[in-house]
Amino acid sequence: MVSKLLRAKLNRLLNLPPYLLPRSSSILVAVSGGQDSLCLAQLLWGLQPKWQWHLAIAHCDHQWRADSTANALHVQQLASNWGLPFCLRTAEAPPQNEAAARQWRYAMLEEMALEAQCQIVVTGHTRSDRAETFLFNLMRGSGAEGLQSLYWQRPLGDKLALVRPLLDISRSQTLEYCQELELPVWLDSTNDNLDYQRNRIRQELMPYIVQHFNPQIERALAQTADLLHADASYLEQQTSQAWQPGDLPKINRIDLRQQHPALQRRIARQFLQYHLRQSVSFAHVEKFLRLVSAPHRSRCDRFPGGSWAEVDRAWIWLRHN
């Protein structure tokens, strides 16, 4: 039976050190009402007595659909049926795009978790989501960080952990689980809208790759993401040893020149993000690094916001108007 396999797999994950969901944790479960989050919530609810968790259900209403209020009430009823506290956030205005929706959603989950005195937020991301995110970020030209971004655990704000317990489970398995237990899945009509790039990857690109290239593409991309995560973690550790933030917006280019190019890029990115206080693109990093070997008083084009970098003998300074 699928449910037994999934329960056994989740149990194995929870017993792997370090524990993703420690015993007696207070956990906020993000539930959209779809099959993945519903599967996760039911699994955790079923395991709650064994692990003595304190669970609460959270729902974010983006106001994107005419039935979004009914969707929220549906999830609230599920929480009531399970005897769990329910938290809701409703957007004042619909987010303009997927990125804005994601940013708002995680901010609301952090807010609700703190209010509910939870230490952990869990989401129903699956191996299928991980593969689609990998391809989405690959086509955008992301580096290792973007390609391994959907990982088992990451910080959420300063005090919380975001955990994804289902990353080794496919979307087809969560559907079978919900069907087997006759769980009331809420069908989200926006999942059929091919104007959203992730939906097009899910409905057109992934099936094409499965049929013509690799039937196990989800597992292959998940393995690649795990390898990239390990590599990125190591490089991040080396970067922290090679450069520490300072009060002055300058960096020694002689020291920077002696680093491996992989570390040069990471150091430059961290330096620019720290002092510019905004996201930095590959092009920004590359034009900054050209100053490492440039003549005295060389400068680069302006960054967003008007700042620029300038060579002053052994140093590269960030200048402002």
SEBA-494316 format. One record per residue (C-alpha): residue in one letter; y negated, x, z; residue number from 1. Coordinates in nm, 3 decimals. Each point is the difference from the previous one (the first is absolute). Example, Ala and Ser with C-alpha at 12.3 -4.5 7.8 and 13.67 -1.06 7.14 Angstrom:
# residues 2
+------+---------+---------+---------+-----+
| code |       y |       x |       z | pos |
+------+---------+---------+---------+-----+
|    A |   0.450 |   1.230 |   0.780 |   1 |
|    S |  -0.344 |   0.137 |  -0.066 |   2 |
+------+---------+---------+---------+-----+
This chain:
# residues 321
+------+---------+---------+---------+-----+
| code |       y |       x |       z | pos |
+------+---------+---------+---------+-----+
|    M |   0.000 |   0.000 |   0.000 |   1 |
|    V |  -0.347 |   0.127 |  -0.087 |   2 |
|    S |  -0.149 |  -0.092 |   0.336 |   3 |
|    K |   0.256 |   0.209 |   0.188 |   4 |
|    L |  -0.066 |   0.297 |  -0.228 |   5 |
|    L |  -0.374 |  -0.030 |   0.052 |   6 |
|    R |   0.034 |  -0.038 |   0.376 |   7 |
|    A |   0.225 |   0.306 |   0.014 |   8 |
|    K |  -0.241 |   0.201 |  -0.215 |   9 |
|    L |  -0.300 |  -0.096 |   0.212 |  10 |
|    N |   0.191 |   0.086 |   0.316 |  11 |
|    R |   0.074 |   0.346 |  -0.141 |  12 |
|    L |  -0.366 |   0.053 |  -0.084 |  13 |
|    L |  -0.109 |  -0.099 |   0.347 |  14 |
|    N |   0.239 |   0.250 |   0.156 |  15 |
|    L |  -0.119 |   0.295 |  -0.207 |  16 |
|    P |  -0.230 |   0.236 |   0.195 |  17 |
|    P |  -0.291 |  -0.028 |   0.025 |  18 |
|    Y |   0.043 |  -0.371 |   0.051 |  19 |
|    L |  -0.205 |  -0.209 |  -0.237 |  20 |
|    L |  -0.004 |  -0.294 |   0.240 |  21 |
|    P |   0.066 |   0.119 |   0.356 |  22 |
|    R |   0.155 |  -0.228 |   0.259 |  23 |
|    S |  -0.244 |  -0.235 |   0.177 |  24 |
|    S |  -0.273 |   0.060 |  -0.261 |  25 |
|    S |  -0.266 |  -0.262 |  -0.064 |  26 |
|    I |   0.015 |  -0.065 |  -0.374 |  27 |
|    L |  -0.225 |  -0.199 |  -0.233 |  28 |
|    V |   0.196 |  -0.119 |  -0.305 |  29 |
|    A |  -0.210 |  -0.059 |  -0.313 |  30 |
|    V |   0.141 |  -0.311 |  -0.170 |  31 |
|    S |  -0.128 |  -0.133 |  -0.330 |  32 |
|    G |   0.275 |  -0.261 |  -0.021 |  33 |
|    G |   0.166 |   0.171 |  -0.296 |  34 |
|    Q |   0.362 |   0.114 |  -0.004 |  35 |
|    D |  -0.057 |   0.360 |   0.115 |  36 |
|    S |  -0.216 |  -0.070 |   0.304 |  37 |
|    L |   0.210 |  -0.305 |   0.089 |  38 |
|    C |   0.318 |   0.208 |  -0.013 |  39 |
|    L |  -0.160 |   0.265 |   0.222 |  40 |
|    A |  -0.134 |  -0.249 |   0.253 |  41 |
|    Q |   0.336 |  -0.178 |   0.031 |  42 |
|    L |   0.186 |   0.330 |   0.036 |  43 |
|    L |  -0.232 |   0.121 |   0.276 |  44 |
|    W |   0.013 |  -0.338 |   0.174 |  45 |
|    G |   0.379 |   0.012 |  -0.008 |  46 |
|    L |   0.004 |   0.353 |   0.143 |  47 |
|    Q |  -0.270 |  -0.070 |   0.259 |  48 |
|    P |   0.237 |  -0.067 |   0.293 |  49 |
|    K |   0.188 |   0.327 |  -0.059 |  50 |
|    W |  -0.313 |   0.215 |  -0.022 |  51 |
|    Q |  -0.219 |  -0.200 |   0.239 |  52 |
|    W |  -0.290 |   0.001 |  -0.241 |  53 |
|    H |  -0.313 |  -0.208 |   0.050 |  54 |
|    L |  -0.063 |  -0.153 |  -0.341 |  55 |
|    A |  -0.300 |  -0.181 |  -0.146 |  56 |
|    I |  -0.052 |  -0.135 |  -0.352 |  57 |
|    A |  -0.316 |   0.073 |  -0.201 |  58 |
|    H |  -0.121 |  -0.156 |  -0.324 |  59 |
|    C |  -0.297 |   0.092 |  -0.221 |  60 |
|    D |  -0.145 |  -0.275 |  -0.219 |  61 |
|    H |  -0.186 |   0.161 |  -0.291 |  62 |
|    Q |  -0.126 |  -0.339 |  -0.126 |  63 |
|    W |   0.125 |   0.089 |  -0.347 |  64 |
|    R |   0.202 |  -0.317 |  -0.058 |  65 |
|    A |  -0.056 |  -0.371 |   0.041 |  66 |
|    D |   0.309 |  -0.018 |   0.222 |  67 |
|    S |  -0.094 |   0.297 |   0.224 |  68 |
|    T |  -0.078 |  -0.223 |   0.299 |  69 |
|    A |   0.334 |  -0.178 |  -0.036 |  70 |
|    N |   0.164 |   0.344 |  -0.026 |  71 |
|    A |  -0.160 |   0.107 |   0.328 |  72 |
|    L |   0.114 |  -0.322 |   0.172 |  73 |
|    H |   0.351 |   0.063 |  -0.131 |  74 |
|    V |   0.012 |   0.344 |   0.160 |  75 |
|    Q |  -0.149 |  -0.140 |   0.321 |  76 |
|    Q |   0.282 |  -0.257 |   0.013 |  77 |
|    L |   0.258 |   0.278 |  -0.046 |  78 |
|    A |  -0.149 |   0.191 |   0.293 |  79 |
|    S |   0.011 |  -0.318 |   0.208 |  80 |
|    N |   0.365 |  -0.059 |  -0.094 |  81 |
|    W |   0.082 |   0.353 |   0.116 |  82 |
|    G |  -0.204 |  -0.038 |   0.318 |  83 |
|    L |  -0.230 |   0.288 |  -0.096 |  84 |
|    P |  -0.380 |   0.037 |   0.033 |  85 |
|    F |  -0.191 |  -0.049 |  -0.325 |  86 |
|    C |  -0.315 |   0.180 |  -0.119 |  87 |
|    L |  -0.204 |  -0.100 |  -0.306 |  88 |
|    R |  -0.292 |   0.149 |  -0.190 |  89 |
|    T |  -0.168 |  -0.182 |  -0.288 |  90 |
|    A |  -0.230 |   0.179 |  -0.243 |  91 |
|    E |  -0.356 |  -0.132 |  -0.010 |  92 |
|    A |   0.003 |   0.059 |  -0.376 |  93 |
|    P |   0.296 |   0.089 |  -0.224 |  94 |
|    P |   0.029 |   0.380 |  -0.050 |  95 |
|    Q |  -0.107 |   0.097 |  -0.351 |  96 |
|    N |   0.306 |   0.214 |  -0.083 |  97 |
|    E |   0.333 |   0.127 |   0.130 |  98 |
|    A |  -0.150 |   0.311 |   0.159 |  99 |
|    A |  -0.262 |  -0.202 |   0.188 | 100 |
|    A |   0.267 |  -0.247 |   0.114 | 101 |
|    R |   0.220 |   0.280 |   0.130 | 102 |
|    Q |  -0.289 |   0.160 |   0.190 | 103 |
|    W |  -0.098 |  -0.332 |   0.158 | 104 |
|    R |   0.361 |  -0.087 |   0.084 | 105 |
|    Y |   0.072 |   0.324 |   0.185 | 106 |
|    A |  -0.329 |  -0.024 |   0.187 | 107 |
|    M |   0.094 |  -0.351 |   0.113 | 108 |
|    L |   0.352 |   0.108 |   0.098 | 109 |
|    E |  -0.147 |   0.279 |   0.212 | 110 |
|    E |  -0.241 |  -0.245 |   0.163 | 111 |
|    M |   0.272 |  -0.256 |   0.073 | 112 |
|    A |   0.239 |   0.264 |   0.137 | 113 |
|    L |  -0.259 |   0.127 |   0.244 | 114 |
|    E |  -0.082 |  -0.355 |   0.112 | 115 |
|    A |   0.371 |  -0.076 |   0.047 | 116 |
|    Q |   0.046 |   0.331 |   0.186 | 117 |
|    C |   0.257 |   0.125 |  -0.250 | 118 |
|    Q |   0.063 |   0.369 |  -0.066 | 119 |
|    I |   0.178 |  -0.046 |  -0.333 | 120 |
|    V |  -0.069 |  -0.200 |  -0.316 | 121 |
|    V |   0.297 |  -0.055 |  -0.232 | 122 |
|    T |  -0.011 |  -0.111 |  -0.363 | 123 |
|    G |   0.276 |  -0.115 |  -0.236 | 124 |
|    H |  -0.042 |   0.268 |  -0.266 | 125 |
|    T |   0.332 |   0.069 |  -0.171 | 126 |
|    R |   0.148 |   0.274 |  -0.216 | 127 |
|    S |  -0.110 |  -0.210 |  -0.299 | 128 |
|    D |  -0.363 |   0.008 |   0.119 | 129 |
|    R |   0.030 |   0.374 |   0.049 | 130 |
|    A |   0.120 |   0.057 |  -0.357 | 131 |
|    E |  -0.273 |  -0.221 |  -0.145 | 132 |
|    T |  -0.268 |   0.175 |   0.206 | 133 |
|    F |   0.131 |   0.337 |  -0.116 | 134 |
|    L |  -0.034 |  -0.101 |  -0.367 | 135 |
|    F |  -0.338 |  -0.165 |   0.059 | 136 |
|    N |  -0.142 |   0.314 |   0.162 | 137 |
|    L |   0.166 |   0.230 |  -0.254 | 138 |
|    M |  -0.179 |  -0.177 |  -0.285 | 139 |
|    R |  -0.329 |   0.033 |   0.188 | 140 |
|    G |   0.048 |   0.377 |   0.020 | 141 |
|    S |   0.069 |   0.021 |   0.374 | 142 |
|    G |   0.115 |   0.318 |   0.169 | 143 |
|    A |   0.286 |   0.035 |   0.246 | 144 |
|    E |  -0.182 |  -0.204 |   0.265 | 145 |
|    G |  -0.030 |  -0.303 |  -0.226 | 146 |
|    L |   0.355 |   0.025 |  -0.132 | 147 |
|    Q |   0.150 |   0.000 |   0.349 | 148 |
|    S |  -0.254 |  -0.236 |   0.156 | 149 |
|    L |   0.248 |  -0.276 |   0.092 | 150 |
|    Y |   0.185 |   0.180 |   0.278 | 151 |
|    W |   0.194 |  -0.120 |   0.302 | 152 |
|    Q |  -0.283 |   0.050 |   0.248 | 153 |
|    R |  -0.367 |   0.090 |   0.003 | 154 |
|    P |  -0.296 |  -0.039 |   0.237 | 155 |
|    L |  -0.202 |  -0.321 |  -0.016 | 156 |
|    G |  -0.338 |   0.076 |   0.149 | 157 |
|    D |  -0.013 |   0.218 |   0.311 | 158 |
|    K |   0.243 |  -0.187 |   0.225 | 159 |
|    L |   0.265 |  -0.168 |  -0.214 | 160 |
|    A |   0.301 |   0.089 |  -0.212 | 161 |
|    L |   0.079 |  -0.178 |  -0.325 | 162 |
|    V |   0.378 |  -0.016 |  -0.055 | 163 |
|    R |   0.194 |  -0.114 |  -0.307 | 164 |
|    P |   0.360 |  -0.057 |   0.114 | 165 |
|    L |   0.130 |  -0.137 |  -0.334 | 166 |
|    L |  -0.076 |   0.296 |  -0.227 | 167 |
|    D |   0.369 |   0.058 |  -0.068 | 168 |
|    I |   0.061 |  -0.365 |  -0.091 | 169 |
|    S |  -0.067 |  -0.148 |  -0.345 | 170 |
|    R |  -0.185 |  -0.320 |  -0.079 | 171 |
|    S |   0.319 |  -0.152 |  -0.139 | 172 |
|    Q |   0.167 |   0.053 |   0.339 | 173 |
|    T |  -0.281 |  -0.170 |   0.192 | 174 |
|    L |   0.027 |  -0.296 |  -0.239 | 175 |
|    E |   0.377 |  -0.025 |   0.055 | 176 |
|    Y |  -0.055 |   0.018 |   0.375 | 177 |
|    C |  -0.255 |  -0.282 |  -0.004 | 178 |
|    Q |   0.220 |  -0.212 |  -0.223 | 179 |
|    E |   0.305 |   0.060 |   0.217 | 180 |
|    L |  -0.183 |  -0.110 |   0.317 | 181 |
|    E |  -0.194 |  -0.271 |  -0.187 | 182 |
|    L |  -0.332 |   0.140 |   0.118 | 183 |
|    P |  -0.303 |  -0.195 |  -0.130 | 184 |
|    V |  -0.161 |   0.252 |  -0.238 | 185 |
|    W |  -0.356 |  -0.078 |  -0.105 | 186 |
|    L |  -0.042 |   0.063 |  -0.373 | 187 |
|    D |  -0.325 |   0.183 |  -0.077 | 188 |
|    S |  -0.128 |  -0.101 |  -0.344 | 189 |
|    T |  -0.212 |   0.316 |  -0.027 | 190 |
|    N |   0.323 |   0.201 |  -0.032 | 191 |
|    D |   0.035 |  -0.144 |  -0.351 | 192 |
|    N |  -0.351 |   0.099 |  -0.109 | 193 |
|    L |   0.032 |   0.295 |  -0.239 | 194 |
|    D |  -0.373 |   0.073 |   0.031 | 195 |
|    Y |   0.102 |   0.190 |   0.313 | 196 |
|    Q |   0.136 |   0.339 |  -0.104 | 197 |
|    R |   0.263 |   0.010 |   0.274 | 198 |
|    N |   0.143 |  -0.330 |  -0.123 | 199 |
|    R |   0.025 |   0.138 |  -0.353 | 200 |
|    I |   0.181 |   0.309 |   0.134 | 201 |
|    R |   0.236 |  -0.225 |   0.196 | 202 |
|    Q |   0.075 |  -0.252 |  -0.270 | 203 |
|    E |  -0.017 |   0.207 |  -0.319 | 204 |
|    L |   0.010 |   0.377 |   0.056 | 205 |
|    M |   0.269 |   0.023 |   0.270 | 206 |
|    P |   0.251 |  -0.227 |  -0.181 | 207 |
|    Y |  -0.055 |   0.201 |  -0.319 | 208 |
|    I |   0.070 |   0.330 |   0.180 | 209 |
|    V |   0.307 |  -0.148 |   0.169 | 210 |
|    Q |   0.138 |  -0.122 |  -0.334 | 211 |
|    H |  -0.080 |   0.299 |  -0.219 | 212 |
|    F |  -0.025 |   0.306 |   0.227 | 213 |
|    N |   0.135 |  -0.017 |   0.356 | 214 |
|    P |   0.161 |  -0.300 |   0.172 | 215 |
|    Q |  -0.057 |   0.177 |   0.333 | 216 |
|    I |  -0.369 |   0.073 |  -0.058 | 217 |
|    E |  -0.107 |  -0.145 |   0.335 | 218 |
|    R |   0.228 |   0.234 |   0.194 | 219 |
|    A |  -0.095 |   0.298 |  -0.218 | 220 |
|    L |  -0.373 |  -0.054 |   0.055 | 221 |
|    A |   0.053 |  -0.052 |   0.374 | 222 |
|    Q |   0.180 |   0.334 |   0.020 | 223 |
|    T |  -0.281 |   0.169 |  -0.193 | 224 |
|    A |  -0.256 |  -0.155 |   0.236 | 225 |
|    D |   0.192 |   0.137 |   0.300 | 226 |
|    L |   0.001 |   0.350 |  -0.153 | 227 |
|    L |  -0.371 |  -0.020 |  -0.074 | 228 |
|    H |  -0.071 |  -0.119 |   0.353 | 229 |
|    A |   0.172 |   0.308 |   0.144 | 230 |
|    D |  -0.188 |   0.231 |  -0.239 | 231 |
|    A |  -0.333 |  -0.169 |   0.070 | 232 |
|    S |   0.054 |   0.019 |   0.377 | 233 |
|    Y |   0.070 |   0.372 |  -0.020 | 234 |
|    L |  -0.305 |   0.068 |  -0.219 | 235 |
|    E |  -0.215 |  -0.208 |   0.233 | 236 |
|    Q |   0.117 |   0.212 |   0.292 | 237 |
|    Q |  -0.083 |   0.320 |  -0.189 | 238 |
|    T |  -0.340 |  -0.138 |  -0.096 | 239 |
|    S |  -0.084 |  -0.076 |   0.363 | 240 |
|    Q |   0.082 |   0.360 |   0.091 | 241 |
|    A |  -0.212 |   0.138 |  -0.284 | 242 |
|    W |  -0.313 |  -0.213 |   0.054 | 243 |
|    Q |  -0.158 |  -0.184 |   0.291 | 244 |
|    P |  -0.304 |  -0.230 |  -0.027 | 245 |
|    G |  -0.331 |   0.145 |   0.115 | 246 |
|    D |  -0.346 |  -0.139 |   0.065 | 247 |
|    L |  -0.162 |   0.176 |  -0.298 | 248 |
|    P |   0.085 |  -0.119 |  -0.353 | 249 |
|    K |   0.113 |   0.341 |  -0.124 | 250 |
|    I |   0.329 |   0.174 |  -0.075 | 251 |
|    N |   0.084 |   0.368 |  -0.051 | 252 |
|    R |   0.100 |   0.037 |  -0.363 | 253 |
|    I |   0.150 |   0.348 |   0.054 | 254 |
|    D |   0.249 |  -0.148 |   0.245 | 255 |
|    L |   0.057 |  -0.296 |  -0.228 | 256 |
|    R |   0.070 |   0.227 |  -0.298 | 257 |
|    Q |   0.285 |   0.167 |   0.189 | 258 |
|    Q |   0.188 |  -0.327 |   0.046 | 259 |
|    H |   0.266 |  -0.136 |  -0.236 | 260 |
|    P |  -0.149 |  -0.247 |  -0.256 | 261 |
|    A |   0.190 |  -0.288 |   0.164 | 262 |
|    L |  -0.171 |   0.076 |   0.331 | 263 |
|    Q |  -0.334 |   0.064 |  -0.169 | 264 |
|    R |  -0.001 |  -0.355 |  -0.134 | 265 |
|    R |   0.095 |  -0.149 |   0.334 | 266 |
|    I |  -0.257 |   0.203 |   0.192 | 267 |
|    A |  -0.271 |  -0.091 |  -0.252 | 268 |
|    R |   0.093 |  -0.367 |   0.016 | 269 |
|    Q |  -0.006 |  -0.007 |   0.380 | 270 |
|    F |  -0.329 |   0.192 |   0.010 | 271 |
|    L |  -0.167 |  -0.239 |  -0.243 | 272 |
|    Q |   0.138 |  -0.313 |   0.165 | 273 |
|    Y |  -0.105 |   0.121 |   0.343 | 274 |
|    H |  -0.360 |   0.075 |  -0.097 | 275 |
|    L |  -0.056 |  -0.262 |  -0.271 | 276 |
|    R |   0.169 |  -0.278 |   0.204 | 277 |
|    Q |   0.151 |  -0.162 |  -0.309 | 278 |
|    S |   0.306 |   0.018 |  -0.222 | 279 |
|    V |   0.022 |   0.301 |  -0.228 | 280 |
|    S |   0.152 |   0.006 |  -0.348 | 281 |
|    F |   0.197 |   0.273 |  -0.177 | 282 |
|    A |  -0.306 |   0.071 |  -0.218 | 283 |
|    H |  -0.219 |   0.051 |   0.309 | 284 |
|    V |   0.246 |   0.251 |   0.145 | 285 |
|    E |   0.034 |   0.191 |  -0.326 | 286 |
|    K |  -0.373 |   0.041 |  -0.058 | 287 |
|    F |  -0.041 |   0.113 |   0.360 | 288 |
|    L |   0.276 |   0.261 |  -0.038 | 289 |
|    R |  -0.164 |   0.147 |  -0.310 | 290 |
|    L |  -0.264 |   0.132 |   0.238 | 291 |
|    V |   0.256 |   0.218 |   0.179 | 292 |
|    S |  -0.038 |   0.268 |  -0.270 | 293 |
|    A |  -0.347 |  -0.094 |  -0.129 | 294 |
|    P |  -0.312 |   0.225 |   0.017 | 295 |
|    H |  -0.250 |  -0.016 |   0.286 | 296 |
|    R |  -0.219 |  -0.315 |  -0.010 | 297 |
|    S |   0.238 |  -0.187 |  -0.228 | 298 |
|    R |   0.017 |  -0.371 |   0.066 | 299 |
|    C |   0.205 |  -0.297 |  -0.113 | 300 |
|    D |  -0.095 |  -0.346 |  -0.117 | 301 |
|    R |  -0.089 |  -0.251 |   0.265 | 302 |
|    F |   0.265 |  -0.191 |   0.190 | 303 |
|    P |  -0.029 |  -0.377 |   0.058 | 304 |
|    G |  -0.287 |  -0.048 |   0.242 | 305 |
|    G |  -0.209 |   0.284 |  -0.143 | 306 |
|    S |   0.141 |   0.306 |   0.180 | 307 |
|    W |   0.096 |   0.315 |  -0.187 | 308 |
|    A |   0.176 |   0.329 |   0.076 | 309 |
|    E |  -0.170 |   0.338 |  -0.038 | 310 |
|    V |   0.114 |   0.362 |   0.031 | 311 |
|    D |  -0.184 |   0.218 |   0.252 | 312 |
|    R |   0.169 |   0.340 |  -0.011 | 313 |
|    A |   0.332 |  -0.035 |   0.191 | 314 |
|    W |  -0.059 |  -0.369 |   0.075 | 315 |
|    I |   0.005 |  -0.331 |  -0.178 | 316 |
|    W |  -0.248 |  -0.244 |   0.150 | 317 |
|    L |  -0.032 |  -0.373 |  -0.044 | 318 |
|    R |  -0.365 |  -0.083 |  -0.062 | 319 |
|    H |  -0.179 |  -0.331 |   0.041 | 320 |
|    N |  -0.333 |  -0.131 |  -0.126 | 321 |
+------+---------+---------+---------+-----+
